[in-house]
Amino acid sequence: MQNSMIQRSAARLAPPNIGRGWFIALGLLLVVIGAASLLFPFLAAWSLEFAVGVSLIAGGVLTLIHAVRVRGWRGTALQGLLGVLYIVGGLIFLTNPFAGLLALTVMFGAFFAADGVARILLAFRIRPQRAWWLFLVTGLIALALGILVLLGLPSGWSVAFLDIFVGINLIFTGASFACCTGNDSREATSGSPAV
């Protein structure tokens, strides 16, 4: 009786089983998408630009519809202006691929830098876990790629290599998740929760 109560109490205190399979699945999916980006860089760039352009146009149309429906609202004029801005931005992405690619390059440079910083912080947050150092390494790589993309804008090389950077970043991120167990490494080796 007492032994079963102790086992139930220990089961309640043990950390939940996060499910290693989800980490592996996410990791493998990211590696496949990253490899596809490396193999088909122009297709990846075009599809990304197309998705952004269509999304901006759809958002602009919905914003304009909402502005018309709430005519008495004080922000109607500005909301209508935003709707037009979204539509114009979407049309620029669809009709002028270079301008859209340049805008995406700036966005991805900033994203890579922010992603790198976030992954570095994540690495230190999960530090006792088995693959924490992979998050640190991939965070440093992403931060370096972001800085390189932003510094390379004046010469134009960062626009040309954007898809290569995206592919590399996705492959390394996928490898990090595939190697992560989701559990504290001390817990995995000793069988008891880490304190």
C-alpha atoms as an extended CHARMM CRD file, in Angstrom:
* protein
*
       195  EXT
         1         1  MET       CA              0.0000000000        0.0000000000        0.0000000000  PROA      1               0.0000000000
         2         2  GLN       CA              2.6720000000        2.4700000000        1.0450000000  PROA      2               0.0000000000
         3         3  ASN       CA              4.8870000000        1.4290000000       -1.8870000000  PROA      3               0.0000000000
         4         4  SER       CA              2.0960000000        2.1390000000       -4.4160000000  PROA      4               0.0000000000
         5         5  MET       CA              1.4610000000        5.5700000000       -2.8460000000  PROA      5               0.0000000000
         6         6  ILE       CA              5.1570000000        6.4090000000       -3.1850000000  PROA      6               0.0000000000
         7         7  GLN       CA              5.1540000000        5.2900000000       -6.8260000000  PROA      7               0.0000000000
         8         8  ARG       CA              2.0600000000        7.4200000000       -7.6140000000  PROA      8               0.0000000000
         9         9  SER       CA              3.6400000000       10.4350000000       -5.9020000000  PROA      9               0.0000000000
        10        10  ALA       CA              6.8760000000        9.9420000000       -7.8400000000  PROA      10              0.0000000000
        11        11  ALA       CA              4.9220000000        9.6420000000      -11.1000000000  PROA      11              0.0000000000
        12        12  ARG       CA              3.1760000000       12.9680000000      -10.4060000000  PROA      12              0.0000000000
        13        13  LEU       CA              6.4770000000       14.7000000000       -9.6420000000  PROA      13              0.0000000000
        14        14  ALA       CA              8.3230000000       13.2890000000      -12.6610000000  PROA      14              0.0000000000
        15        15  PRO       CA              8.5220000000       15.5980000000      -15.6410000000  PROA      15              0.0000000000
        16        16  PRO       CA              6.1200000000       14.7730000000      -18.4670000000  PROA      16              0.0000000000
        17        17  ASN       CA              7.3070000000       12.5920000000      -21.3260000000  PROA      17              0.0000000000
        18        18  ILE       CA              7.5600000000       15.1800000000      -24.0820000000  PROA      18              0.0000000000
        19        19  GLY       CA              7.7590000000       12.6740000000      -26.8950000000  PROA      19              0.0000000000
        20        20  ARG       CA             11.0840000000       12.3160000000      -28.6660000000  PROA      20              0.0000000000
        21        21  GLY       CA              9.3080000000       11.3590000000      -31.8920000000  PROA      21              0.0000000000
        22        22  TRP       CA              8.0230000000       14.9170000000      -32.3550000000  PROA      22              0.0000000000
        23        23  PHE       CA             11.5480000000       16.3010000000      -32.0330000000  PROA      23              0.0000000000
        24        24  ILE       CA             12.8180000000       13.8290000000      -34.6450000000  PROA      24              0.0000000000
        25        25  ALA       CA              9.9010000000       14.4920000000      -37.0100000000  PROA      25              0.0000000000
        26        26  LEU       CA             10.3580000000       18.2610000000      -36.8180000000  PROA      26              0.0000000000
        27        27  GLY       CA             14.1070000000       17.9110000000      -37.2790000000  PROA      27              0.0000000000
        28        28  LEU       CA             13.8030000000       15.6770000000      -40.3310000000  PROA      28              0.0000000000
        29        29  LEU       CA             11.1460000000       17.9080000000      -41.9050000000  PROA      29              0.0000000000
        30        30  LEU       CA             13.3540000000       20.9880000000      -41.4660000000  PROA      30              0.0000000000
        31        31  VAL       CA             16.3450000000       19.1640000000      -42.9660000000  PROA      31              0.0000000000
        32        32  VAL       CA             14.2910000000       18.1140000000      -46.0160000000  PROA      32              0.0000000000
        33        33  ILE       CA             12.9390000000       21.6440000000      -46.5450000000  PROA      33              0.0000000000
        34        34  GLY       CA             16.4490000000       23.0790000000      -46.1380000000  PROA      34              0.0000000000
        35        35  ALA       CA             17.8670000000       20.6140000000      -48.6630000000  PROA      35              0.0000000000
        36        36  ALA       CA             15.0890000000       21.4780000000      -51.1360000000  PROA      36              0.0000000000
        37        37  SER       CA             15.9330000000       25.1550000000      -50.7210000000  PROA      37              0.0000000000
        38        38  LEU       CA             19.5690000000       24.3980000000      -51.5470000000  PROA      38              0.0000000000
        39        39  LEU       CA             18.6830000000       22.2210000000      -54.5440000000  PROA      39              0.0000000000
        40        40  PHE       CA             16.1060000000       24.6070000000      -56.0240000000  PROA      40              0.0000000000
        41        41  PRO       CA             17.1180000000       28.1290000000      -54.9200000000  PROA      41              0.0000000000
        42        42  PHE       CA             15.2460000000       30.0540000000      -57.6150000000  PROA      42              0.0000000000
        43        43  LEU       CA             12.0610000000       28.0670000000      -57.0690000000  PROA      43              0.0000000000
        44        44  ALA       CA             12.3390000000       28.6270000000      -53.3220000000  PROA      44              0.0000000000
        45        45  ALA       CA             12.8700000000       32.3860000000      -53.7990000000  PROA      45              0.0000000000
        46        46  TRP       CA             10.0250000000       32.6920000000      -56.2860000000  PROA      46              0.0000000000
        47        47  SER       CA              7.5670000000       30.6940000000      -54.1780000000  PROA      47              0.0000000000
        48        48  LEU       CA              8.4010000000       32.7380000000      -51.0960000000  PROA      48              0.0000000000
        49        49  GLU       CA              7.9760000000       35.9910000000      -53.0040000000  PROA      49              0.0000000000
        50        50  PHE       CA              4.7220000000       34.7880000000      -54.5150000000  PROA      50              0.0000000000
        51        51  ALA       CA              3.3360000000       33.7790000000      -51.1030000000  PROA      51              0.0000000000
        52        52  VAL       CA              4.2740000000       37.1310000000      -49.5830000000  PROA      52              0.0000000000
        53        53  GLY       CA              2.7820000000       39.0570000000      -52.5220000000  PROA      53              0.0000000000
        54        54  VAL       CA             -0.5010000000       37.1350000000      -52.4710000000  PROA      54              0.0000000000
        55        55  SER       CA             -0.7220000000       37.4260000000      -48.6690000000  PROA      55              0.0000000000
        56        56  LEU       CA             -0.2150000000       41.1810000000      -48.7990000000  PROA      56              0.0000000000
        57        57  ILE       CA             -2.8710000000       41.6040000000      -51.4860000000  PROA      57              0.0000000000
        58        58  ALA       CA             -5.3520000000       39.4060000000      -49.6010000000  PROA      58              0.0000000000
        59        59  GLY       CA             -4.6710000000       41.3040000000      -46.3800000000  PROA      59              0.0000000000
        60        60  GLY       CA             -5.0990000000       44.6120000000      -48.1890000000  PROA      60              0.0000000000
        61        61  VAL       CA             -8.4220000000       43.6000000000      -49.7150000000  PROA      61              0.0000000000
        62        62  LEU       CA             -9.7310000000       42.4130000000      -46.3390000000  PROA      62              0.0000000000
        63        63  THR       CA             -8.5280000000       45.6160000000      -44.6820000000  PROA      63              0.0000000000
        64        64  LEU       CA            -10.3010000000       47.7410000000      -47.3160000000  PROA      64              0.0000000000
        65        65  ILE       CA            -13.5140000000       45.7220000000      -46.9390000000  PROA      65              0.0000000000
        66        66  HSD       CA            -13.3750000000       46.2430000000      -43.1930000000  PROA      66              0.0000000000
        67        67  ALA       CA            -12.7320000000       49.9810000000      -43.6390000000  PROA      67              0.0000000000
        68        68  VAL       CA            -15.8300000000       50.2810000000      -45.8380000000  PROA      68              0.0000000000
        69        69  ARG       CA            -17.9750000000       48.3120000000      -43.3890000000  PROA      69              0.0000000000
        70        70  VAL       CA            -17.0180000000       50.4830000000      -40.3670000000  PROA      70              0.0000000000
        71        71  ARG       CA            -17.3610000000       53.9130000000      -42.0200000000  PROA      71              0.0000000000
        72        72  GLY       CA            -18.3270000000       55.6530000000      -38.7900000000  PROA      72              0.0000000000
        73        73  TRP       CA            -15.1250000000       54.6280000000      -36.9970000000  PROA      73              0.0000000000
        74        74  ARG       CA            -12.4700000000       57.3100000000      -36.4340000000  PROA      74              0.0000000000
        75        75  GLY       CA             -9.7340000000       55.1230000000      -37.9210000000  PROA      75              0.0000000000
        76        76  THR       CA            -11.5320000000       54.3260000000      -41.1870000000  PROA      76              0.0000000000
        77        77  ALA       CA             -9.4120000000       56.6000000000      -43.3880000000  PROA      77              0.0000000000
        78        78  LEU       CA             -6.1200000000       55.3080000000      -41.9970000000  PROA      78              0.0000000000
        79        79  GLN       CA             -7.3220000000       51.7230000000      -42.2210000000  PROA      79              0.0000000000
        80        80  GLY       CA             -8.2610000000       52.2870000000      -45.8630000000  PROA      80              0.0000000000
        81        81  LEU       CA             -4.8100000000       53.7710000000      -46.4880000000  PROA      81              0.0000000000
        82        82  LEU       CA             -3.2160000000       50.6970000000      -44.8880000000  PROA      82              0.0000000000
        83        83  GLY       CA             -5.3170000000       48.4450000000      -47.1220000000  PROA      83              0.0000000000
        84        84  VAL       CA             -4.0870000000       50.2840000000      -50.2080000000  PROA      84              0.0000000000
        85        85  LEU       CA             -0.4970000000       50.1050000000      -48.9160000000  PROA      85              0.0000000000
        86        86  TYR       CA             -0.7910000000       46.3230000000      -48.4560000000  PROA      86              0.0000000000
        87        87  ILE       CA             -2.1610000000       45.8930000000      -51.9740000000  PROA      87              0.0000000000
        88        88  VAL       CA              0.5670000000       48.0710000000      -53.5240000000  PROA      88              0.0000000000
        89        89  GLY       CA              3.2300000000       46.1710000000      -51.5840000000  PROA      89              0.0000000000
        90        90  GLY       CA              1.8060000000       42.8520000000      -52.7460000000  PROA      90              0.0000000000
        91        91  LEU       CA              1.7240000000       44.0310000000      -56.3570000000  PROA      91              0.0000000000
        92        92  ILE       CA              5.3610000000       45.1470000000      -56.0990000000  PROA      92              0.0000000000
        93        93  PHE       CA              6.3180000000       41.6790000000      -54.8640000000  PROA      93              0.0000000000
        94        94  LEU       CA              4.4600000000       40.0370000000      -57.7560000000  PROA      94              0.0000000000
        95        95  THR       CA              5.4540000000       42.4130000000      -60.5710000000  PROA      95              0.0000000000
        96        96  ASN       CA              9.0130000000       43.3910000000      -59.5930000000  PROA      96              0.0000000000
        97        97  PRO       CA             10.7740000000       40.2840000000      -58.3210000000  PROA      97              0.0000000000
        98        98  PHE       CA             14.0930000000       42.0400000000      -57.6550000000  PROA      98              0.0000000000
        99        99  ALA       CA             12.5530000000       44.6940000000      -55.3890000000  PROA      99              0.0000000000
       100       100  GLY       CA             10.6310000000       41.9830000000      -53.5690000000  PROA      100             0.0000000000
       101       101  LEU       CA             13.7460000000       39.8460000000      -53.2100000000  PROA      101             0.0000000000
       102       102  LEU       CA             15.6900000000       42.8120000000      -51.8380000000  PROA      102             0.0000000000
       103       103  ALA       CA             12.9620000000       43.4740000000      -49.2630000000  PROA      103             0.0000000000
       104       104  LEU       CA             12.9180000000       39.7980000000      -48.3050000000  PROA      104             0.0000000000
       105       105  THR       CA             16.7060000000       39.8110000000      -48.0080000000  PROA      105             0.0000000000
       106       106  VAL       CA             16.6060000000       42.6610000000      -45.4860000000  PROA      106             0.0000000000
       107       107  MET       CA             13.8220000000       40.9130000000      -43.6130000000  PROA      107             0.0000000000
       108       108  PHE       CA             15.6760000000       37.5870000000      -43.5550000000  PROA      108             0.0000000000
       109       109  GLY       CA             18.9250000000       39.2230000000      -42.4830000000  PROA      109             0.0000000000
       110       110  ALA       CA             17.1410000000       40.7240000000      -39.5000000000  PROA      110             0.0000000000
       111       111  PHE       CA             15.3110000000       37.4330000000      -38.9080000000  PROA      111             0.0000000000
       112       112  PHE       CA             18.5160000000       35.3790000000      -38.9420000000  PROA      112             0.0000000000
       113       113  ALA       CA             20.1520000000       37.7450000000      -36.4630000000  PROA      113             0.0000000000
       114       114  ALA       CA             17.1300000000       37.6490000000      -34.1290000000  PROA      114             0.0000000000
       115       115  ASP       CA             16.7680000000       33.8710000000      -34.5840000000  PROA      115             0.0000000000
       116       116  GLY       CA             20.4220000000       33.4330000000      -33.6810000000  PROA      116             0.0000000000
       117       117  VAL       CA             20.0930000000       35.4610000000      -30.5030000000  PROA      117             0.0000000000
       118       118  ALA       CA             16.9100000000       33.5640000000      -29.5400000000  PROA      118             0.0000000000
       119       119  ARG       CA             18.5490000000       30.1870000000      -30.1430000000  PROA      119             0.0000000000
       120       120  ILE       CA             21.6140000000       31.1870000000      -28.1050000000  PROA      120             0.0000000000
       121       121  LEU       CA             19.3150000000       32.1620000000      -25.2280000000  PROA      121             0.0000000000
       122       122  LEU       CA             17.3960000000       28.8830000000      -25.6870000000  PROA      122             0.0000000000
       123       123  ALA       CA             20.6510000000       26.9260000000      -25.5050000000  PROA      123             0.0000000000
       124       124  PHE       CA             21.5100000000       28.4190000000      -22.1360000000  PROA      124             0.0000000000
       125       125  ARG       CA             17.9260000000       27.9150000000      -20.9270000000  PROA      125             0.0000000000
       126       126  ILE       CA             17.9340000000       24.1670000000      -21.7230000000  PROA      126             0.0000000000
       127       127  ARG       CA             21.6250000000       23.6980000000      -20.9170000000  PROA      127             0.0000000000
       128       128  PRO       CA             21.4050000000       20.4300000000      -18.9820000000  PROA      128             0.0000000000
       129       129  GLN       CA             19.7040000000       18.7360000000      -21.9370000000  PROA      129             0.0000000000
       130       130  ARG       CA             21.6900000000       16.5200000000      -24.2650000000  PROA      130             0.0000000000
       131       131  ALA       CA             21.7810000000       18.7190000000      -27.3960000000  PROA      131             0.0000000000
       132       132  TRP       CA             21.9170000000       22.1560000000      -25.7690000000  PROA      132             0.0000000000
       133       133  TRP       CA             25.2740000000       22.8880000000      -27.3960000000  PROA      133             0.0000000000
       134       134  LEU       CA             23.8010000000       22.2990000000      -30.8760000000  PROA      134             0.0000000000
       135       135  PHE       CA             21.3220000000       25.1060000000      -30.2530000000  PROA      135             0.0000000000
       136       136  LEU       CA             24.2420000000       27.2970000000      -29.1800000000  PROA      136             0.0000000000
       137       137  VAL       CA             26.2820000000       26.4720000000      -32.3030000000  PROA      137             0.0000000000
       138       138  THR       CA             23.3240000000       26.8990000000      -34.6760000000  PROA      138             0.0000000000
       139       139  GLY       CA             22.3860000000       30.1350000000      -32.9190000000  PROA      139             0.0000000000
       140       140  LEU       CA             25.8890000000       31.4910000000      -33.4590000000  PROA      140             0.0000000000
       141       141  ILE       CA             25.7350000000       30.4100000000      -37.1210000000  PROA      141             0.0000000000
       142       142  ALA       CA             22.3340000000       32.0590000000      -37.6190000000  PROA      142             0.0000000000
       143       143  LEU       CA             23.5520000000       35.2610000000      -35.9600000000  PROA      143             0.0000000000
       144       144  ALA       CA             26.6450000000       35.3010000000      -38.1890000000  PROA      144             0.0000000000
       145       145  LEU       CA             24.5210000000       34.6510000000      -41.3060000000  PROA      145             0.0000000000
       146       146  GLY       CA             22.1730000000       37.4870000000      -40.3770000000  PROA      146             0.0000000000
       147       147  ILE       CA             25.0500000000       39.9000000000      -39.9480000000  PROA      147             0.0000000000
       148       148  LEU       CA             26.6390000000       38.7270000000      -43.2170000000  PROA      148             0.0000000000
       149       149  VAL       CA             23.3640000000       39.1520000000      -45.1240000000  PROA      149             0.0000000000
       150       150  LEU       CA             22.8240000000       42.6630000000      -43.7830000000  PROA      150             0.0000000000
       151       151  LEU       CA             26.4490000000       43.7150000000      -44.3790000000  PROA      151             0.0000000000
       152       152  GLY       CA             26.4180000000       42.2330000000      -47.8990000000  PROA      152             0.0000000000
       153       153  LEU       CA             23.4080000000       44.2290000000      -49.1010000000  PROA      153             0.0000000000
       154       154  PRO       CA             25.4020000000       47.0670000000      -50.7120000000  PROA      154             0.0000000000
       155       155  SER       CA             27.3700000000       44.6510000000      -52.8850000000  PROA      155             0.0000000000
       156       156  GLY       CA             24.3090000000       42.5790000000      -53.7920000000  PROA      156             0.0000000000
       157       157  TRP       CA             25.8520000000       39.1860000000      -53.0040000000  PROA      157             0.0000000000
       158       158  SER       CA             23.5200000000       38.5940000000      -50.0750000000  PROA      158             0.0000000000
       159       159  VAL       CA             20.5080000000       38.6980000000      -52.4000000000  PROA      159             0.0000000000
       160       160  ALA       CA             22.0660000000       36.0160000000      -54.5840000000  PROA      160             0.0000000000
       161       161  PHE       CA             22.8520000000       33.6960000000      -51.6810000000  PROA      161             0.0000000000
       162       162  LEU       CA             19.6910000000       34.1960000000      -49.6390000000  PROA      162             0.0000000000
       163       163  ASP       CA             18.2850000000       30.7570000000      -50.4340000000  PROA      163             0.0000000000
       164       164  ILE       CA             21.5940000000       29.0840000000      -49.6370000000  PROA      164             0.0000000000
       165       165  PHE       CA             21.5500000000       30.7400000000      -46.2180000000  PROA      165             0.0000000000
       166       166  VAL       CA             17.9170000000       29.7300000000      -45.6630000000  PROA      166             0.0000000000
       167       167  GLY       CA             18.7160000000       26.1320000000      -46.6230000000  PROA      167             0.0000000000
       168       168  ILE       CA             21.7780000000       25.9300000000      -44.3780000000  PROA      168             0.0000000000
       169       169  ASN       CA             19.8900000000       27.4840000000      -41.4660000000  PROA      169             0.0000000000
       170       170  LEU       CA             16.9930000000       25.0270000000      -41.8160000000  PROA      170             0.0000000000
       171       171  ILE       CA             19.3190000000       22.0170000000      -42.0650000000  PROA      171             0.0000000000
       172       172  PHE       CA             21.2470000000       22.9780000000      -38.9210000000  PROA      172             0.0000000000
       173       173  THR       CA             18.0530000000       23.7710000000      -37.0230000000  PROA      173             0.0000000000
       174       174  GLY       CA             16.5680000000       20.4500000000      -38.0930000000  PROA      174             0.0000000000
       175       175  ALA       CA             19.6760000000       18.5920000000      -36.9370000000  PROA      175             0.0000000000
       176       176  SER       CA             19.4330000000       20.3270000000      -33.5510000000  PROA      176             0.0000000000
       177       177  PHE       CA             15.8330000000       19.2490000000      -33.0460000000  PROA      177             0.0000000000
       178       178  ALA       CA             16.4800000000       15.7070000000      -34.2980000000  PROA      178             0.0000000000
       179       179  CYS       CA             19.2510000000       15.2970000000      -31.6920000000  PROA      179             0.0000000000
       180       180  CYS       CA             17.2810000000       16.8580000000      -28.8220000000  PROA      180             0.0000000000
       181       181  THR       CA             15.4510000000       14.5160000000      -26.4640000000  PROA      181             0.0000000000
       182       182  GLY       CA             13.3500000000       17.1460000000      -24.7470000000  PROA      182             0.0000000000
       183       183  ASN       CA             14.4690000000       15.8130000000      -21.3780000000  PROA      183             0.0000000000
       184       184  ASP       CA             17.1830000000       16.8250000000      -18.9970000000  PROA      184             0.0000000000
       185       185  SER       CA             20.3540000000       14.8290000000      -19.8150000000  PROA      185             0.0000000000
       186       186  ARG       CA             20.9570000000       14.0050000000      -16.1550000000  PROA      186             0.0000000000
       187       187  GLU       CA             17.4240000000       12.6270000000      -15.9360000000  PROA      187             0.0000000000
       188       188  ALA       CA             17.8880000000       10.5070000000      -19.0770000000  PROA      188             0.0000000000
       189       189  THR       CA             21.0740000000        8.9160000000      -17.7550000000  PROA      189             0.0000000000
       190       190  SER       CA             20.1540000000        8.4530000000      -14.0900000000  PROA      190             0.0000000000
       191       191  GLY       CA             16.4440000000        7.7660000000      -14.4270000000  PROA      191             0.0000000000
       192       192  SER       CA             15.5280000000       10.3880000000      -11.8400000000  PROA      192             0.0000000000
       193       193  PRO       CA             14.4950000000       14.0290000000      -12.2410000000  PROA      193             0.0000000000
       194       194  ALA       CA             17.2870000000       16.5810000000      -12.1610000000  PROA      194             0.0000000000
       195       195  VAL       CA             17.1730000000       19.1640000000       -9.4380000000  PROA      195             0.0000000000
